Amino acid sequence: MAASSADLADDGFPAPRLFSQGVSYTYDDVIFLPGYIGFPADAVDLSTRLSRRIPLSIPCVASPMDTVSEAAMAAAMASLGAAAVVHCNTEPHLQASIVRAAKSRRLPFVSSVPLFSPASTPSLSDFAGHDYGLVTERGDSLSKLVGVAVAAETSSRQAPLPVSEYMRPAPRSVSASFDFEQAAAFLADEGLDYAPLVSDDGEVIDLITVNDVERIRSYPKLGKPSLGADGKFVVAASIGTREDDKRRLEQLVKAGANAIVVDSSQGNSIYQIDMIKYAKKMYPEVDLIGGNVVTIAQAQNLVASGVDGLRVGMGSGSICTTQEVCAVGRGQNYLRKLEKITGLRVADVFKVGTVFYVFLKKFMGVVQSERKATAVYKVASYAKDHNVPVIADGGISNSGHIVKALSLGASTVMMGSFLAGSHEAPGTYEYKDGHRVKKYRGMGSLEAMTKGSDARYLGDTLKLKVAQGVVGAVADKGSVLRFIPYTMQAVKQGFQDLGASSLQSAHELLRSETIKLEVRTGAAQVEGGIHGLVSYEKKAF
């Protein structure tokens, strides 16, 4: 028997109806109903925008965290058609050098081989696990390349000798403007096992080896890279909202940063608005991304200030405890409610610290945090009318979350834990309980705050530091060059099931209320995952 029009009308809920009931939802709380499939998954177009003027081939952004985004991550993400935001938890000149390092090449990796002077006497440990080291006249990247040191030849010597005594002559160099296929062809044509990467002005950038070529070719084929108007990789960088961040901003712009992210856990502040206005006045050619926000009211203030993109999310990341510590994930309405009930000004919340936190957690529960799915939908619904792309920041742990965030109006997703533990993430691997792991920490952890990230939480001037994040470890994930392409294929299949042939199509289906959703009970969420097995092995690809 055919379904009546009334039956069809009740088949799920359009987003405006679902998200206007006064209930906040996470990604796991909601499920999309399938649409009509009229195209193959490989035909799905995931191209999008990071910000108003910066296009990307895939909707992925690496978070500005010091255990996620430095030069290696930025180069790899750009080569995939995505982008990374270099963290600001370091000195301004060091952050600028990270941006330059990523933009100085067209290769999808940064090997960071050591540099030696001819008079140096390196030990095997000085090679830091690399097979080769580059020898320049002064031992820096700006002086002339004179040779190559081989780690195996260093370790075989009984007594330390100047590297000039045994270094190999410098082979022909690869232009830093070569992409991966051009560099690989150069090695093959010249019959070389390795070649230095040198810029047009003579700066020694890196080294590429045949092992690098074999490793990259074992991954899925690279797609269209993210390139700026200058033909170099797109690299974004973050800044804070303090006066000395204006100097940081200047150095990052000079280093070639394509976009600047004003990084704050609560972006609706006079500090961020003033910084956005200053940056737009001084550097109108650079896109500014503001946040973080979770409400339309927050977004309105930042859009009015001139932002070219918005980060959506407060305290939803796996390593973040902002919602738990501050009980805040919405904006000013809930803050005012908190002031009224407690008799405290919001500024005093952070000063009272742990005692107030324990009081809130145990006895009150008066402030409901904005959940990720709700926040993305509401802010994106407003931002689209102002041509401001939205970045869904945090809460991403699988490809289904990415599909949901994008289908609810986000243009990109920003990931921290999803990328931490990868080959390109900063840090070294260690073994914990038999598992190969890398450290991963929230920028609100006390460990990160001691290095300067407390300014992100407006806590750098406070006498008492209250953590809004933790330090942990994540399993070795391999290279982003391998697992991001597989993840994007899964996202394409999700879009195919929705009946959306592109990200733009998904947004149109959302606005036309063609896409329908339902809320999942706890039992439905369990049923939607793996269940009923004594044991299983989960491999995504």
C-alpha positions in Angstrom: 0.0 0.0 0.0 1.4 3.4 -1.0 2.3 5.9 1.7 0.0 8.9 2.0 1.2 12.5 1.8 0.5 12.8 5.6 2.7 9.8 6.2 5.5 11.2 4.1 5.2 14.6 5.9 5.9 12.8 9.2 8.9 10.9 7.8 11.6 12.7 9.9 12.0 16.4 10.7 13.5 19.2 8.7 16.4 20.9 10.5 14.5 24.2 11.3 11.8 22.2 13.2 14.2 19.8 14.9 16.6 22.6 16.2 13.9 25.0 17.4 12.5 22.8 20.2 14.8 24.1 22.9 16.9 20.9 23.0 20.6 20.8 22.1 22.0 17.9 20.2 25.4 16.4 19.6 26.4 14.7 16.3 25.6 11.3 17.8 22.1 12.4 18.9 20.9 12.9 15.4 20.7 10.8 12.2 19.9 11.8 8.7 17.3 9.9 6.7 18.5 8.6 3.3 17.7 10.5 0.1 17.7 9.4 -3.5 20.9 8.1 -5.1 21.3 9.2 -8.7 25.1 9.4 -9.1 28.2 7.4 -8.1 30.1 8.2 -4.9 33.2 9.2 -6.8 31.2 11.9 -8.5 30.6 13.8 -5.2 32.4 17.1 -5.2 33.8 18.1 -1.8 35.3 21.4 -2.8 34.6 24.2 -0.4 36.0 27.4 1.2 38.1 27.8 4.3 37.1 31.5 4.4 35.6 34.0 2.2 38.4 34.1 -0.4 40.3 30.8 0.2 39.1 27.7 -1.7 39.9 24.1 -0.7 39.5 20.9 -2.5 38.4 18.9 0.6 36.7 20.3 3.8 39.4 19.5 6.3 41.3 21.8 8.6 44.0 20.9 11.2 43.5 22.6 14.5 45.9 25.3 15.8 47.3 23.0 18.6 50.9 22.5 19.5 50.5 18.7 19.3 48.8 18.9 15.9 49.8 21.7 13.5 53.3 22.7 12.6 55.2 22.6 9.2 54.8 18.9 8.4 51.1 18.9 9.0 50.6 22.2 7.1 52.5 20.8 4.0 50.7 17.5 4.1 47.2 19.0 4.5 47.8 21.5 1.7 49.0 18.8 -0.6 45.8 17.0 0.0 43.7 20.1 -0.8 43.0 20.9 2.8 44.7 23.3 5.2 46.3 23.6 8.6 46.3 26.4 11.1 49.8 26.8 12.7 49.5 27.2 16.5 50.7 30.3 18.3 51.9 28.6 21.5 55.5 29.6 20.7 57.5 32.8 20.0 56.3 34.9 17.1 59.5 34.5 15.0 59.3 30.7 15.5 55.7 30.5 14.4 56.6 32.6 11.4 59.4 30.2 10.5 57.0 27.3 10.7 54.7 29.1 8.2 57.7 29.8 5.9 58.9 26.2 6.1 55.5 24.8 5.0 55.2 27.4 2.2 58.7 27.0 0.9 58.0 23.7 -0.8 55.5 21.8 -3.0 56.3 18.4 -1.6 53.8 16.7 0.8 56.2 16.3 3.6 58.8 18.0 5.8 61.7 15.7 6.8 63.7 18.3 8.7 67.1 16.8 8.0 69.9 18.2 10.2 72.3 20.8 8.9 76.0 20.7 9.7 79.0 23.0 9.1 82.1 21.4 7.5 84.0 21.7 10.8 81.3 20.0 12.9 81.8 16.5 14.3 78.3 15.0 14.5 77.5 11.8 16.3 74.9 9.4 15.2 72.4 10.9 17.6 72.9 14.3 15.9 71.2 12.8 12.8 68.0 12.4 14.9 67.0 9.2 13.1 67.7 10.6 9.6 69.9 8.7 7.1 71.4 11.9 5.8 72.5 15.3 6.9 73.1 18.4 4.7 76.4 20.3 5.0 76.5 24.0 4.3 79.2 26.6 4.7 77.9 27.9 8.0 75.7 25.0 9.1 72.5 27.0 8.4 69.9 26.9 5.6 71.0 30.3 4.1 74.6 29.4 3.4 75.9 27.5 0.4 75.3 23.7 0.2 78.7 21.9 0.1 78.0 18.3 0.8 75.9 15.5 2.2 76.8 13.5 5.4 75.6 9.9 5.7 74.6 8.7 9.1 75.9 5.2 8.6 79.3 6.5 7.7 79.4 8.6 10.8 78.6 5.7 13.1 81.3 3.5 11.6 84.2 5.8 12.6 86.2 5.1 15.8 87.0 8.7 16.6 85.0 11.9 15.7 86.2 13.7 12.6 85.1 16.9 11.0 82.3 16.1 8.6 84.4 17.7 5.8 86.7 14.7 6.0 84.1 12.2 4.9 81.1 14.0 3.5 79.9 13.2 0.0 79.9 15.9 -2.7 76.5 17.7 -3.0 74.5 16.2 -5.9 72.3 18.2 -8.2 69.5 19.9 -6.3 65.8 19.8 -6.8 64.0 23.1 -7.2 61.7 23.9 -4.2 59.0 24.8 -6.7 58.8 21.2 -8.0 55.7 19.3 -7.0 56.0 15.6 -5.9 55.8 14.1 -9.3 58.4 16.5 -10.8 60.8 15.8 -7.9 60.3 12.0 -8.2 60.9 12.2 -12.0 64.1 14.2 -11.3 65.5 11.6 -9.0 64.7 8.8 -11.5 66.1 10.7 -14.5 69.3 11.6 -12.7 69.7 8.1 -11.1 70.0 9.6 -7.6 69.2 8.1 -4.3 68.6 11.5 -2.8 68.7 15.2 -3.7 68.7 18.4 -1.7 65.7 20.7 -2.1 66.9 24.3 -2.8 64.9 27.4 -3.4 65.5 29.8 -6.3 67.4 32.2 -4.1 69.7 29.4 -2.8 68.2 28.6 0.5 68.5 24.9 1.5 65.0 23.7 2.2 65.1 19.9 2.7 66.1 16.6 1.2 64.1 14.1 -0.8 65.1 10.5 -1.1 63.9 7.5 -3.1 62.5 6.1 0.1 60.4 9.2 0.4 59.1 8.6 -3.1 58.3 5.0 -2.5 56.5 5.9 0.8 54.3 8.6 -0.8 53.4 6.4 -3.8 52.2 3.7 -1.4 49.5 6.1 -0.3 46.4 7.1 -2.3 47.1 9.4 -5.2 47.4 13.1 -4.2 44.6 15.3 -5.4 44.4 19.0 -6.2 46.5 20.8 -3.7 45.5 24.0 -1.8 47.5 26.8 -3.5 47.4 30.5 -2.9 47.6 33.3 -5.5 51.4 33.1 -5.2 51.4 29.4 -6.3 52.5 28.3 -2.9 50.7 26.0 -0.3 47.9 27.6 1.6 48.9 27.9 5.2 46.9 29.6 8.0 48.2 30.7 11.4 46.6 31.6 14.7 47.1 34.7 16.9 45.7 35.8 20.3 43.9 39.0 21.2 46.6 40.8 23.3 48.5 43.9 22.3 51.7 42.0 21.6 49.8 39.8 19.1 49.8 42.7 16.7 53.6 42.1 16.3 52.9 38.4 15.8 50.3 39.2 13.2 52.8 41.4 11.3 55.4 38.6 11.2 52.9 36.0 10.1 51.7 38.2 7.2 55.3 38.8 6.1 55.9 35.0 6.3 53.0 34.6 3.8 50.2 33.3 6.0 47.1 33.1 3.8 44.6 33.3 6.6 44.7 34.4 10.2 42.7 32.7 12.9 42.0 34.8 16.0 42.1 32.0 18.6 39.9 32.3 21.7 37.8 29.8 23.5 35.0 32.5 23.7 35.2 34.8 20.7 32.5 37.2 21.6 34.7 39.7 23.4 35.9 43.2 23.0 39.4 41.9 22.8 38.7 39.8 19.7 36.5 42.4 18.1 39.3 45.1 18.5 41.9 42.7 17.1 39.7 41.8 14.0 39.1 45.5 13.3 42.9 46.2 13.6 43.9 43.3 11.4 41.3 44.1 8.7 42.5 47.7 8.6 46.2 46.9 8.5 46.1 43.8 6.2 42.9 43.8 4.1 44.3 41.2 1.8 44.5 38.5 4.5 41.3 36.6 5.4 40.4 36.8 9.1 38.7 33.9 10.9 37.0 34.6 14.2 35.7 32.5 17.1 35.0 30.4 18.8 31.2 30.9 18.9 28.1 28.7 19.4 25.3 31.2 19.1 23.9 33.6 16.6 24.4 36.5 19.0 28.1 35.8 19.2 28.4 35.4 15.4 26.6 38.6 14.8 29.2 40.6 16.6 32.1 39.0 14.8 30.5 39.2 11.4 29.8 42.9 12.0 33.5 43.3 12.8 34.4 42.0 9.4 35.4 38.3 9.8 35.8 36.2 6.7 35.1 32.9 8.5 33.8 31.6 11.8 34.9 28.8 14.1 31.9 27.1 15.8 32.4 25.1 19.0 33.1 25.5 22.7 34.4 22.7 24.8 33.3 19.9 22.5 36.8 18.6 21.7 38.0 15.3 23.1 40.8 17.0 25.0 38.8 20.1 26.1 37.0 20.6 29.5 35.7 24.1 29.0 32.0 23.0 29.3 32.8 21.0 32.4 34.9 23.7 34.1 33.0 26.8 33.1 29.6 25.3 32.5 29.4 27.6 29.5 28.9 26.6 25.9 26.4 29.2 24.7 26.8 32.9 24.8 25.7 36.0 26.7 22.1 35.0 27.6 23.3 32.1 29.7 26.2 34.1 31.1 23.7 36.7 32.2 21.6 34.0 33.8 24.7 32.7 35.6 25.4 36.2 36.9 21.8 36.6 38.2 21.7 33.3 40.0 25.2 33.5 41.6 25.6 37.2 42.1 29.0 36.9 40.5 30.2 38.8 37.5 31.4 36.6 34.6 34.9 37.9 35.0 34.9 36.7 38.6 34.1 33.1 37.5 37.6 32.6 36.3 39.1 34.3 39.3 37.2 32.2 41.8 38.5 29.1 40.0 38.3 25.6 41.3 35.9 26.2 44.2 33.3 27.8 41.9 33.8 24.9 39.5 33.1 22.3 42.1 30.0 24.2 43.2 28.7 24.4 39.7 29.3 20.8 38.9 27.9 19.3 42.0 25.0 21.6 42.9 23.8 23.7 40.1 23.7 22.5 36.5 21.9 25.7 35.6 23.8 26.4 32.4 23.3 24.1 29.5 26.1 23.9 27.0 25.4 24.3 23.4 25.8 20.9 21.7 27.8 20.6 18.5 25.1 19.7 16.0 22.8 22.5 17.2 25.6 25.1 17.3 26.7 24.3 13.8 23.2 24.5 12.3 22.2 27.7 14.1 25.4 29.7 13.4 25.7 28.4 9.8 22.1 29.4 9.1 23.0 33.0 10.1 26.4 33.1 8.5 25.3 32.0 5.1 23.3 35.2 4.6 26.6 37.1 5.0 28.8 34.9 2.8 30.8 33.8 5.8 31.9 30.1 5.8 31.6 28.2 9.0 34.3 25.9 10.4 32.8 23.1 12.7 35.5 23.0 15.3 35.9 19.9 17.5 33.8 16.8 18.3 34.9 15.0 15.1 35.9 11.4 15.8 34.7 9.6 12.6 33.6 10.2 9.0 29.9 10.2 10.0 30.5 13.3 12.2 32.1 15.0 9.2 29.1 14.2 7.0 26.7 15.6 9.7 28.7 18.8 10.4 28.9 19.6 6.6 25.3 18.7 6.0 24.2 21.0 8.8 25.8 24.0 7.1 29.5 23.9 7.9 31.9 24.5 5.0 34.8 22.7 6.7 35.5 20.7 9.8 38.5 21.4 12.1 40.1 18.4 13.7 42.5 17.9 16.6 42.5 14.4 18.0 41.5 13.0 14.6 44.9 14.1 13.3 47.0 13.9 16.5 49.2 10.8 16.6 49.8 10.9 12.9 53.2 10.9 11.3 52.9 14.6 10.5 51.9 15.7 14.1 54.6 17.3 16.2 56.3 15.1 18.8 57.9 11.7 18.9 56.4 8.3 19.3 56.7 6.3 22.5 55.3 3.1 23.8 52.6 2.9 26.4 51.2 -0.4 27.6 52.4 -2.0 24.3 50.8 0.7 22.1 52.7 3.2 20.0 51.4 6.6 20.9 52.1 10.3 20.7 51.3 13.0 23.3 48.2 15.0 22.7 47.1 17.9 24.9 44.4 20.5 25.0 45.5 24.1 24.6 43.6 24.7 27.9 45.7 22.2 29.8 48.0 23.5 32.5 51.0 22.1 30.6 50.1 24.1 27.4 49.1 27.2 29.5 52.6 27.4 30.9 53.9 28.0 27.4 51.4 30.8 26.7 48.1 29.4 25.6 46.4 30.8 28.7 45.8 34.0 26.7 43.3 32.0 24.6 41.2 31.5 27.7 41.6 35.2 28.9 43.6 33.8 31.8 47.1 35.1 31.2 46.7 38.0 33.6 45.0 36.0 36.3 46.8 34.9 39.5 45.1 31.5 39.6 45.3 29.3 36.5 42.3 27.0 36.0 42.7 24.2 33.4 40.2 23.9 30.6 41.9 20.9 29.0 43.9 17.8 29.8 47.0 16.0 28.6 46.7 12.6 27.1 48.1 10.3 24.4 46.7 9.0 21.1 47.5 5.9 19.1 49.8 6.0 16.1 47.5 6.7 13.1 50.2 6.6 10.4 50.3 9.3 7.8 47.5 11.8 7.1 48.4 11.3 3.4 47.0 7.8 3.8 44.0 8.1 6.1 42.5 11.4 5.1 41.8 10.3 1.5 40.1 7.2 2.8 38.1 9.3 5.2 37.0 11.6 2.4 35.9 8.6 0.4 33.7 7.6 3.3 32.3 11.2 3.4 31.5 11.0 -0.3 29.6 7.8 0.3 27.7 9.5 3.1 26.7 12.4 0.8 25.7 9.9 -1.9 23.3 8.3 0.6 21.8 11.7 1.4 21.3 12.4 -2.3 23.8 15.3 -2.2 26.2 15.4 -5.2 28.3 18.2 -3.6 28.8 20.1 -0.4 26.9 23.0 -2.0 24.1 20.6 -2.9 23.9 19.4 0.7 23.5 23.0 1.9 20.7 23.6 -0.6 18.9 20.4 0.4 19.2 21.6 4.0 17.8 25.0 3.3 14.9 23.6 1.1 14.1 21.2 4.0 14.5 18.3 1.7 17.0 16.7 4.1 15.2 15.1 7.1 16.6 14.1 10.5 15.5 12.2 13.5 16.8 12.1 17.1 18.3 8.8 18.2 17.7 7.4 21.6 20.5 5.9 23.6 19.5 2.4 22.5 19.4 3.5 18.9 22.9 4.9 19.1 24.1 1.5 20.5 22.2 -0.3 17.8 23.8 2.0 15.1 27.3 0.9 16.2 28.9 -2.5 16.5 27.1 -4.7 18.9 26.2 -8.3 19.8 29.8 -9.6 19.1 32.1 -11.4 21.5 35.0 -9.8 19.8 35.8 -8.0 16.6 38.6 -6.2 14.8 37.7 -2.8 13.4 39.6 -1.6 10.3 38.3 1.5 8.5 40.4 0.8 5.4 
